[in-house]
Amino acid sequence: MKRVLIITYYWPPSAGSGVQRWLKFSKFLPEFGWQPVIFTPENPDFALVDPSLEAKVAAGTEVLKFPIWEPYQLFRRIKKGGIKDPSRILEQQNPSLLDQIAVWLRGNVLIPDPRRFWVKPSVEFLQRIWEDNAFEAIITTGPPHSMHLIGRDLKRKTGTPWLADFRDPWSAWEFLDTLKLTSFARKKHRKLETSVFREANVLVTISPTFAREMEQLASRKVHLLTNGFDPEDLPAGFSPVSEPGETLEIVYTGVIDSIRNPFPFLQALKEVFGSSRNRVRLTFVGKVSQQLLDRIREDDWLQEHVHLTGYLNHEAVFSYYEKAHRLLLILTQTKNARGNIPGKLFEYMATGREIIGLGDPEGDAAKIIAQAGAGKVLAHEDTAGLVRYLQEIRQLSPEEGREDRGQPFHRRNLTRQLAELLQGMQHP
């Protein structure tokens, strides 16, 4: 069996779709002749942690861990236990001078990202391992895009074929626009990105829009490899049909932050159900913004009909899926929005529940939902459309679920495509 080195910052117990992507690829790769070896930091700085995911690591998966030093550690010392990640300063209304300096340094000094100090020692460490345990291929996944620099330098030193996986864009990433970048910093990002585009054997990204945009920048083929879903994650006995009840249950899972706007849906929900005898409950499963908390506290009707669970581990989320009659998907409102395909979309589809989305009706996520017959996506500003939709489902009994909605995006099928790309690097 061929060995492939997968270099990723995010790995269990970290939570999030970036973790799920390579956790699942590593699970199924051995079925296609590739034995994954994971290289990840020994002491990473995760914003969200889900220890239950550690049990999902496939038996026999070799995980190499190497210490990392991150500027966030120094920042926290100065802040005396304040903000954990300077990037979260961007959501504050009145950041302090120290906070503003941290944002500027993040954008203009820590290029491409705060994990840049891990690149050189990681390459030296992996070179020593290479002497006794060679790999047939390298995979890097970013962001953080420093992971790609490790792959680039390893390829330069060993000649090993290398696949670079982009879960978000690099120089065109919307996040960079919030960091007060100088022209010098933008040129530096573009120079590093160009070296990765030029030297990687294969480029991969998660959405058709991102692939088209990257192809224009890279002047070469970029392969599409979406996220997906593993049916084995569904609990035993999970039913694709929701149970009828007196209350219409709508569930959203994931983060609500400054680029995911739930307020048009709240407005429409109250307009339709505020004076209705039909009962409704909207549940947010996950971390939500202070703005959403304040909005709910200011409104007695929302306090009664909107439920907040806070962050839950991945396994606990499925109990909310099972009781849901509809699943709410709130897509981003940014320049990268058209290519935004949240990992949870495929999980939503696998539950069999109908999806109602807020976002770009012509975006990649909306097209996937439409092609699968899994629901619909309405624009954030389409208040009338949201009202009509809620009026329709107010009168309906729970929809019959469909188990086949997520089948084209089964993690095993996606891993087969990945294995074909890896094999193609061996025999170009």
C-alpha positions as CSV (number, residue, x, y, z in Angstrom):
1,M,0.0,0.0,0.0
2,K,1.3,3.5,-0.9
3,R,1.9,6.0,1.8
4,V,0.6,9.5,1.6
5,L,1.6,12.3,4.0
6,I,-1.4,14.6,4.8
7,I,-0.3,17.9,6.3
8,T,-3.2,19.7,8.2
9,Y,-3.4,22.2,11.0
10,Y,-6.9,21.0,11.9
11,W,-7.3,17.5,13.3
12,P,-9.3,16.0,16.2
13,P,-10.0,17.2,18.8
14,S,-10.5,20.3,16.7
15,A,-14.1,20.8,15.4
16,G,-15.4,22.1,12.1
17,S,-15.9,21.1,8.5
18,G,-12.2,21.4,7.7
19,V,-11.5,18.6,10.2
20,Q,-14.3,16.4,8.9
21,R,-13.0,16.7,5.3
22,W,-9.6,15.1,6.0
23,L,-10.8,12.9,8.8
24,K,-13.1,11.2,6.3
25,F,-10.7,11.1,3.4
26,S,-8.2,9.4,5.7
27,K,-10.8,6.9,6.7
28,F,-11.6,5.7,3.2
29,L,-8.2,6.1,1.5
30,P,-6.9,2.6,2.5
31,E,-9.8,1.1,0.4
32,F,-8.2,2.6,-2.6
33,G,-4.6,1.6,-1.9
34,W,-3.3,4.6,0.0
35,Q,-2.3,4.6,3.7
36,P,-2.6,8.1,5.2
37,V,0.0,9.5,7.6
38,I,-1.3,12.7,9.3
39,F,1.1,15.5,10.2
40,T,-0.4,18.0,12.6
41,P,0.7,20.3,15.4
42,E,1.2,18.9,18.9
43,N,-0.1,22.0,20.6
44,P,-2.5,23.8,18.2
45,D,-4.7,26.8,19.2
46,F,-8.2,25.7,18.3
47,A,-11.3,27.9,18.6
48,L,-13.7,25.0,18.8
49,V,-12.9,21.6,20.3
50,D,-14.9,18.3,20.0
51,P,-13.1,15.5,21.8
52,S,-15.7,13.0,20.5
53,L,-14.1,13.3,17.1
54,E,-11.0,11.6,18.3
55,A,-12.9,8.3,18.4
56,K,-13.7,8.8,14.7
57,V,-10.0,8.6,13.6
58,A,-9.8,5.3,11.7
59,A,-8.0,2.5,13.5
60,G,-4.4,2.2,12.3
61,T,-4.1,5.8,11.1
62,E,-0.6,7.0,11.9
63,V,-0.6,10.6,13.3
64,L,2.7,12.5,13.6
65,K,2.6,15.5,15.9
66,F,5.2,18.2,16.1
67,P,5.2,21.3,18.4
68,I,4.2,24.6,17.1
69,W,4.8,28.1,18.3
70,E,2.1,30.7,17.5
71,P,2.1,34.4,18.1
72,Y,-1.4,34.0,19.7
73,Q,0.4,32.6,22.8
74,L,2.3,35.9,23.2
75,F,-0.8,37.9,22.5
76,R,-2.7,36.1,25.2
77,R,0.1,36.8,27.7
78,I,-0.1,40.5,26.9
79,K,-3.9,40.5,27.0
80,K,-3.8,38.5,30.3
81,G,-6.2,35.8,29.2
82,G,-8.2,38.1,26.9
83,I,-9.2,37.3,23.3
84,K,-7.9,33.9,22.2
85,D,-7.6,34.6,18.5
86,P,-6.9,38.1,17.2
87,S,-9.0,37.4,14.1
88,R,-12.1,37.5,16.4
89,I,-11.3,41.2,17.2
90,L,-12.9,41.9,13.8
91,E,-16.3,41.2,15.3
92,Q,-15.9,43.7,18.1
93,Q,-17.6,47.1,17.8
94,N,-14.9,49.1,19.7
95,P,-11.6,47.3,19.6
96,S,-8.8,48.7,21.8
97,L,-5.6,50.1,20.4
98,L,-3.8,46.9,21.2
99,D,-6.5,44.9,19.4
100,Q,-6.2,47.1,16.3
101,I,-2.4,46.6,16.4
102,A,-2.9,42.9,16.6
103,V,-5.1,43.0,13.5
104,W,-2.6,45.0,11.5
105,L,0.2,42.6,12.5
106,R,-1.9,39.6,11.6
107,G,-2.4,41.1,8.1
108,N,0.9,42.6,7.3
109,V,3.6,40.8,9.3
110,L,2.2,37.3,9.8
111,I,2.2,36.3,6.1
112,P,0.5,34.1,5.0
113,D,-0.8,33.5,8.5
114,P,0.2,33.1,12.2
115,R,1.3,29.5,11.5
116,R,4.2,30.6,9.3
117,F,6.7,29.9,12.1
118,W,5.9,26.2,11.9
119,V,7.0,25.9,8.2
120,K,10.8,25.6,8.5
121,P,11.0,23.3,11.6
122,S,8.3,21.1,10.2
123,V,10.2,20.7,6.9
124,E,13.4,19.8,8.8
125,F,11.5,17.3,11.0
126,L,9.8,15.6,8.0
127,Q,13.0,15.4,6.1
128,R,14.5,13.4,8.8
129,I,11.5,11.0,8.8
130,W,11.8,10.8,5.0
131,E,15.2,9.1,5.3
132,D,13.7,6.0,6.8
133,N,10.0,6.2,5.7
134,A,9.5,7.7,2.2
135,F,6.1,8.7,1.0
136,E,4.7,8.3,-2.5
137,A,2.7,11.6,-2.2
138,I,2.1,14.7,-0.2
139,I,-1.2,16.4,0.5
140,T,-1.5,19.9,2.1
141,T,-4.8,21.5,3.0
142,G,-5.4,25.1,3.8
143,P,-6.2,27.5,5.3
144,P,-4.0,28.1,7.1
145,H,-2.1,28.4,3.8
146,S,1.3,27.9,5.6
147,M,0.5,24.2,5.3
148,H,1.0,24.6,1.5
149,L,4.4,26.2,2.1
150,I,5.5,23.0,4.0
151,G,4.3,20.9,1.1
152,R,6.1,23.1,-1.4
153,D,9.4,23.0,0.4
154,L,9.2,19.3,1.0
155,K,8.6,18.7,-2.7
156,R,11.6,20.9,-3.5
157,K,13.8,18.8,-1.2
158,T,12.4,15.3,-2.0
159,G,10.8,15.5,-5.4
160,T,7.7,13.8,-4.0
161,P,4.4,14.5,-6.0
162,W,2.3,17.0,-4.1
163,L,-1.5,17.8,-4.1
164,A,-2.6,21.2,-2.6
165,D,-6.2,21.3,-1.3
166,F,-7.8,24.8,-0.9
167,R,-10.9,24.8,1.4
168,D,-10.9,28.6,0.9
169,P,-9.2,30.9,-1.6
170,W,-5.9,32.5,-0.8
171,S,-5.2,36.0,-2.3
172,A,-8.9,36.3,-3.2
173,W,-10.1,35.2,0.3
174,E,-12.6,37.6,1.7
175,F,-11.0,37.4,5.2
176,L,-7.9,39.2,3.9
177,D,-10.0,42.2,3.1
178,T,-10.7,42.7,6.8
179,L,-7.1,42.8,7.9
180,K,-6.0,46.3,6.6
181,L,-3.4,44.8,4.2
182,T,-0.8,47.1,2.7
183,S,0.0,46.8,-1.0
184,F,3.3,45.1,0.0
185,A,1.4,42.5,2.0
186,R,-1.0,41.8,-0.9
187,K,1.9,41.3,-3.3
188,K,3.6,39.0,-0.8
189,H,0.5,36.8,-0.5
190,R,0.2,36.7,-4.3
191,K,3.8,35.8,-4.7
192,L,3.6,32.9,-2.2
193,E,0.2,31.7,-3.8
194,T,1.7,31.8,-7.2
195,S,4.6,29.6,-6.1
196,V,2.1,27.0,-4.8
197,F,0.0,27.2,-7.9
198,R,3.1,26.7,-10.1
199,E,4.8,23.9,-8.1
200,A,2.0,21.7,-6.9
201,N,1.3,18.7,-9.1
202,V,-2.4,18.9,-8.5
203,L,-4.6,21.7,-7.3
204,V,-8.0,21.0,-5.6
205,T,-10.8,23.1,-4.2
206,I,-14.3,22.6,-2.8
207,S,-16.7,24.4,-5.1
208,P,-17.2,25.1,-8.8
209,T,-16.9,28.9,-8.3
210,F,-13.7,28.6,-6.4
211,A,-12.3,26.3,-9.1
212,R,-13.1,28.7,-11.9
213,E,-11.6,31.7,-10.0
214,M,-8.4,29.7,-9.1
215,E,-8.0,28.6,-12.7
216,Q,-7.9,32.2,-13.8
217,L,-5.3,33.0,-11.2
218,A,-3.2,29.9,-11.7
219,S,-3.6,29.6,-15.5
220,R,-4.0,25.8,-15.1
221,K,-6.5,23.1,-14.2
222,V,-8.0,23.1,-10.7
223,H,-9.9,20.0,-9.7
224,L,-13.3,20.0,-7.9
225,L,-13.5,17.8,-4.8
226,T,-16.5,18.9,-2.7
227,N,-17.1,18.0,0.9
228,G,-19.6,15.3,1.6
229,F,-21.2,13.0,4.1
230,D,-20.5,9.6,5.7
231,P,-23.8,7.7,6.3
232,E,-22.2,5.9,9.2
233,D,-22.3,9.2,11.1
234,L,-26.1,8.8,11.4
235,P,-27.0,7.2,14.7
236,A,-28.5,3.7,14.6
237,G,-32.2,3.9,13.9
238,F,-32.1,7.5,12.6
239,S,-35.3,8.1,10.5
240,P,-35.4,10.2,7.4
241,V,-39.0,11.0,8.3
242,S,-39.6,13.5,11.0
243,E,-42.2,12.8,13.6
244,P,-45.4,15.0,13.3
245,G,-46.2,17.2,16.2
246,E,-48.1,20.3,17.3
247,T,-45.0,22.5,16.9
248,L,-43.2,23.0,13.6
249,E,-39.5,22.4,14.4
250,I,-36.9,24.4,12.3
251,V,-33.2,23.7,13.2
252,Y,-30.0,25.6,12.3
253,T,-26.6,24.1,13.1
254,G,-23.3,25.8,13.1
255,V,-22.0,29.3,13.7
256,I,-23.8,32.6,13.5
257,D,-21.3,35.4,13.1
258,S,-20.8,38.7,11.3
259,I,-21.0,37.1,7.8
260,R,-24.0,34.9,8.4
261,N,-27.2,37.0,8.8
262,P,-30.2,35.3,10.4
263,F,-32.3,38.4,10.9
264,P,-34.4,38.3,7.6
265,F,-35.5,34.8,8.6
266,L,-36.4,35.9,12.1
267,Q,-38.4,38.8,10.7
268,A,-40.3,36.6,8.3
269,L,-40.9,33.9,11.0
270,K,-42.4,36.4,13.4
271,E,-44.5,38.0,10.6
272,V,-46.0,34.6,9.7
273,F,-46.3,32.9,13.1
274,G,-46.6,36.0,15.4
275,S,-50.4,36.1,15.3
276,S,-50.9,32.5,14.2
277,R,-52.3,29.7,16.3
278,N,-49.8,27.4,14.6
279,R,-46.8,26.8,16.8
280,V,-43.2,27.1,15.7
281,R,-39.8,26.7,17.3
282,L,-36.5,27.8,15.7
283,T,-33.4,26.2,17.3
284,F,-29.9,27.4,16.8
285,V,-27.4,24.6,17.6
286,G,-23.9,26.1,18.0
287,K,-22.2,29.4,18.8
288,V,-24.1,32.5,17.9
289,S,-23.1,36.2,17.7
290,Q,-23.7,38.8,20.4
291,Q,-26.0,40.6,17.9
292,L,-28.3,37.7,17.7
293,L,-28.4,37.3,21.5
294,D,-29.3,41.0,21.9
295,R,-32.0,40.7,19.2
296,I,-33.7,37.8,21.0
297,R,-33.5,39.4,24.4
298,E,-35.2,42.5,23.0
299,D,-38.2,40.6,21.7
300,D,-40.6,38.7,23.9
301,W,-42.0,36.6,21.0
302,L,-38.5,35.6,19.9
303,Q,-37.6,34.7,23.5
304,E,-40.5,32.2,23.5
305,H,-40.0,30.7,20.1
306,V,-36.2,30.8,19.5
307,H,-34.1,28.2,21.4
308,L,-30.3,28.4,21.7
309,T,-28.3,25.3,22.7
310,G,-24.8,26.7,22.6
311,Y,-22.0,24.6,21.2
312,L,-22.6,20.9,21.1
313,N,-20.4,18.0,20.0
314,H,-21.0,16.5,16.6
315,E,-22.8,13.4,17.9
316,A,-25.3,15.5,20.0
317,V,-26.3,17.5,16.9
318,F,-28.1,14.5,15.4
319,S,-30.8,14.5,18.0
320,Y,-31.8,17.9,16.8
321,Y,-31.7,16.8,13.2
322,E,-34.1,13.9,14.0
323,K,-36.8,16.1,15.5
324,A,-36.5,18.8,12.9
325,H,-39.2,19.3,10.2
326,R,-37.1,21.7,8.2
327,L,-33.4,22.6,8.3
328,L,-32.2,26.2,8.0
329,L,-29.1,27.0,6.1
330,I,-27.6,30.5,6.3
331,L,-25.0,31.2,3.7
332,T,-22.4,34.0,3.9
333,Q,-22.9,37.5,2.5
334,T,-19.4,38.3,1.2
335,K,-17.5,38.5,-2.1
336,N,-16.8,34.7,-1.9
337,A,-20.5,33.9,-1.2
338,R,-21.2,32.3,-4.6
339,G,-18.7,29.6,-3.9
340,N,-19.7,29.1,-0.3
341,I,-20.7,25.4,0.2
342,P,-20.8,24.7,3.9
343,G,-19.8,21.2,4.9
344,K,-23.0,20.8,6.9
345,L,-25.0,21.1,3.7
346,F,-24.2,17.5,2.8
347,E,-25.0,16.4,6.4
348,Y,-28.4,18.2,6.0
349,M,-29.1,16.4,2.8
350,A,-28.3,13.0,4.3
351,T,-30.9,13.5,7.0
352,G,-33.7,13.6,4.4
353,R,-35.1,16.9,5.8
354,E,-36.0,19.7,3.5
355,I,-33.6,22.7,3.5
356,I,-34.6,26.3,3.5
357,G,-31.6,28.5,2.7
358,L,-30.7,32.2,2.9
359,G,-28.0,33.2,0.4
360,D,-27.3,33.6,-3.3
361,P,-30.0,31.7,-5.3
362,E,-27.5,31.3,-8.1
363,G,-24.6,30.2,-5.9
364,D,-23.0,26.7,-5.8
365,A,-24.9,25.6,-2.7
366,A,-28.2,26.6,-4.1
367,K,-27.5,24.6,-7.3
368,I,-26.6,21.5,-5.3
369,I,-29.8,21.8,-3.3
370,A,-31.9,22.3,-6.4
371,Q,-30.3,19.4,-8.3
372,A,-30.9,17.1,-5.4
373,G,-34.5,18.3,-4.9
374,A,-33.5,19.0,-1.3
375,G,-35.1,22.4,-0.8
376,K,-34.6,25.9,-1.9
377,V,-32.4,29.0,-1.3
378,L,-33.9,32.5,-1.2
379,A,-32.0,35.8,-1.2
380,H,-31.5,37.5,2.2
381,E,-33.4,40.5,0.9
382,D,-36.3,38.4,-0.5
383,T,-38.5,38.9,2.6
384,A,-41.7,38.3,0.6
385,G,-40.4,35.0,-0.6
386,L,-39.5,33.9,2.9
387,V,-42.9,34.9,4.1
388,R,-44.6,32.9,1.3
389,Y,-42.4,29.9,2.1
390,L,-43.2,29.9,5.8
391,Q,-46.9,30.4,5.1
392,E,-46.9,27.3,2.9
393,I,-45.1,25.1,5.4
394,R,-47.2,26.4,8.3
395,Q,-50.2,24.5,6.9
396,L,-48.4,21.3,5.9
397,S,-47.7,18.2,7.7
398,P,-44.0,17.2,8.0
399,E,-42.5,16.2,4.6
400,E,-41.6,12.6,3.9
401,G,-37.9,12.3,4.0
402,R,-35.7,11.1,1.2
403,E,-32.6,9.0,2.1
404,D,-31.0,9.4,-1.3
405,R,-30.4,13.1,-1.4
406,G,-26.8,13.0,-0.2
407,Q,-25.8,9.9,-2.2
408,P,-23.7,11.7,-4.9
409,F,-21.6,13.2,-2.1
410,H,-20.8,10.0,-0.2
411,R,-17.4,10.4,1.4
412,R,-16.3,7.0,-0.1
413,N,-17.2,8.2,-3.6
414,L,-15.3,11.5,-3.1
415,T,-12.3,9.6,-1.7
416,R,-12.2,7.4,-4.9
417,Q,-11.9,10.7,-6.9
418,L,-9.1,11.8,-4.6
419,A,-7.3,8.4,-5.0
420,E,-7.5,8.8,-8.8
421,L,-5.8,12.2,-8.6
422,L,-3.1,10.8,-6.4
423,Q,-2.6,7.9,-8.8
424,G,-2.4,10.3,-11.7
425,M,0.5,12.1,-10.0
426,Q,2.4,8.9,-10.0
427,H,2.0,8.4,-13.7
428,P,1.6,11.8,-15.3
